[in-house]
Amino acid sequence: MKPPLLLLDVSNLCFRHYFALPKLMHDDAPTAVLFGFLRELVSLSERFRSVRFVFAFDSGVSLRKKACPTYKSNRHSAEREEVKRRELIGEQINNLRDILSDLGYANVFGAKGYEADDVIASISLDNVEDDVVIVSNDRDLYQLLDRGTSIWNGKYTVDLETFEREWKIPPHLWATVKAIAGCLTDCVEGIRGVGEKTAAKYIRDELKSSLKTHKAIVEGAKMWGENILLTRLPYEGCPKFTIREDDFSADAWKGVCDKYGFDTLRRTWPGRKRFLFA
């Protein structure tokens, strides 16, 4: 049986590893996020018995922001400490592109104007031959779930069955849920007083028409209809990507570990038990 294709949301994973660090290490850890990310590759290869990685990067320019100036505006108004933190992580993410290339990974993708979520969506929706595991805790990606696509959020797997059991809607309608309820993280304003569960009830036609929330959703249809352009994946015009064979090797892994002083990772590399993946 062919091992799954692992689609990694690079920024999401890097931020997760940064916040997992002890607080005292944050300002004195110029390579700690890189270490955590590479260690994650080892963990993922063992968990899913696959060495087939695809790395999705965010673009510095956002087409969504051009279409909606308030989109993710909270990122620019953050306090100085938060800005410094994002710059530190951003530097390590930029270095990661070169590291992945040095390791021989061929599928390192990004597209000007598009987010990692868009890249992941483009690949996932275009892929009919492989089982796909999306690695991210970004709930926007729920809309990509299907029989062959699941999400590993770092703690547990979300698949089509568990999603439909909880939300009682098909995954492709998740973008509508987010459009109605809004997204605090991305500064997408939804219907005031309406959360995801209420939005899902409305979509299922289970929200009583006598309720104020039902009236608010109906009256706000134009607004959340426009929001869908922001919440739907991939964003309009996102290109397609061709998956290629990697040229990864144990020697390349050891070379990178030596370069950055990652001694504890030197002998634990993705695919070191390749016989398990045959």
N, C-alpha and C positions, 0 to 999 in steps of 0.2 A: 504494500500500500504506500502510495506517494506521501511523503511528510507534508504537513501544512506549510503554506506561505505565511510568514509572520510579517505583518505590516506595522512598523513602529512609528509612533508619533514622537519624534525626537525631542522637541521642546517640552512636551508634556512629561516625558520621562526624566529629562534633565532637571526640570523644576522640582519634580517629585523627589529626586535624589538629593537635591540641595536642601530641601526642607526636612529631609530625614537625618541630616547631619546634626551633631551636637551643636548648640548655639555658639559655643566658643570657637568652633572651627570655621564659621561662615566667612569671616573676613581674612582668614589666613589659610585658605584652601584653594589656591589657584588651579589645582588639577583634581580636586575631590569629586566634582561632578563627572569628570571624564572617567575617573576610577569607578564610580558607582554605575555609570552607563555600561562600561565594558564588563563589569561583574554581572550586570543584568543580562547581557548577551549569553554568558555562560549559563545562568539560571534558566533562561528561556529555552536554550538549546536542549537542556536536560528535561525540563518540564514537558515540552512538546515534541521531543525527539526529532528536532529539525534544525538544520543549519541554513535554511532558506530565509534570509532576512531581506526586507525592503525598508529603507530609511526615508521617511518623509519629513522635509524641512519646510518651515514657514518662509514666506517671502517678506522682505522688508517693506514692500509697497503693498497696500491692500486695496483691491478693487471694491470691496465692501465699504471701506471707509470713504472712497470717492463717491460712492452712491449714497452713503448715509454718514455725514460728518461726525455724528455723535457715536458711531460704532467704535467700541473699545476706547472711548475718550477717557475712561478712568485710568488707563495706562499712562496717559500723559500728565494727569493731574496728581499723580501719586506723590507721597512725601519723599524727601531726599533719600532717606534710608532705603525705601523701596526702589527708587530709580537706580541707586548704587548697586543694589542686589541684582536687578535685571541686567545691568551692564556687565557685572561679573559673570553671571550665567551666560549672557550673550556671547562673551568672549570665548568661553569654553565650548559653546555650541558651534561657533565658527571654526575653532580648532578641530572639532570633531569631524567636520567634513574631510579635512586632510588626513586625519587618522584613519577613517574608514577607507579612504582611497589607498593609503599605505598598507592596510590590511588585505587589500584585494577584493573588497566588496564592490560589486558592479552596479548595484541598484540603489543609488543615492540620489533621490529626486527632490525637486522643488520647481516651481514655475512662478515667474514674475507676476505679482498681483494676487497670488493664491496662497491659501493656508495649507498646512500639513493635512488638515481634515479633507480638503478638496482633493489633494493628491491621493490620499488613502481611498476616498470615495471613487475616484476615477479608476483606480486599479481594481478595487473590490468589485465594482459593478461591471467591469469589462472582463473579469476573470471567471470563466465558466468551467475550467478544467480542474482547478485546485480547490482544496479546502483552505479557507483563509481565517487566520486569527489576527484580529486587530489588537494591538497592545497600546492601551490608553485608558485613562479614567475619565475622559471627556464624554459626557452623556449625549452630546450632539450626535455622536456616531451611532447611537441606537438605531437610527433610521436605515443603517446599512445591513442590519441583521437579516439573514435568510438561512435556508437549510444548510448552506455550505460556509456561512460566515458567522463567527462568534467573536466576542470581545473579552479579552483578559484585562481586568482593571487593576491588577497587582495584588488583589485579594481573592477574587473568585471570577468564574466565567459567567458571562451573560450570553445566552443563546436565544434562538428564536422562541423556543418553548417557554423559557422562564420569562422572557419579555411579554409574550402574549398572555401568559397566566396572570402577570401582575397588572398589565395595562389594558388588556382586552381590546386592543386595536392592532392592526397590522403595522409593522415597523415604518413603512413609508409615510405614515401619517404622523410620525413623531415630529417631523419638521413643522407641522401645523400646530401641534401641542406647544412647541417652543415659541412659535410665532404669536400664539394667543397669550401664553403665560409670560412671555418675555424671558430675557436672560440677563441677570444682574452682572455676571462676569463679563459679558460682551457689551453691556450697556444697550441692549435691545429692549426698548420699552414695550411692555405688554399691556394687557387690560388690567387696570388697577383692581387689586383684591382677588385676582384670579391666578391660582397656582396650577401646576402641571396636572394634578389629579382632577381638578375641576374642569380644566380644558379637555382632558381625556373623556370625562363624563359628557361634556357637550358634544364632542365628536361622536360618541356612542349613542347620542340622542337620549341620554338618561338624566339630563339636567332639567329640572322642572322649569317650564317657561314662566312661572310666576315669581321665580327668584330674581333678585337684583343682578346677580352675576350673569344669568342668562341674558337679561336685557342688555347688560353692558357689553357682552360679547357680540351680540347681534348689532348693536349700534356702533361698535368699534370694528366692524368687518373690514372696512377700507384700510384701517391701520394695520391690522394683523395680516391682511392680504398682502400688503407691501412688505411686511416683516418676513414673509415666507421666502422672498428673494434673498434674504440674509441668512435664514436658518436652513434652507435646503442645500443638500450636498450632492454633487460638487457645485460650486458657484458657476454660473453661466460662462461657457467658453473654456473651461479648464481642459487642457490637452490630455491626450492619452499617453501612456508610458509603456515601453516595451521591457519586459523582464528578461535579463540576460544571466548567463552563467557566471558565478563568482570565480575569482582566482585566489581565494583565501588559502593560507597555509599556516602551519604551526610556527614555522620560522618567522613569518611576518608578524604573527602575534607576539612572539618572544622579543622581536626587535622593537616593537612599540612599547612593550612593558619595560624593557631596558631603558629606552629613551626617556620615559616619564617616571621611572623609579617604582613601577608597580610590581614589586617583587612577589607579593602574595598571589598575584594573578598569573605569574609567568608559566606555571605548570598547569593551570586550569584554563583551558581554552575551548571555545565552542567547537564541538565536533571531535573532541579528543577520544570519545567512545563511539567512533563512527560505525562500528559493527552493530551498534544498537539501532542505527537508522536504516540499515539495509532492508 
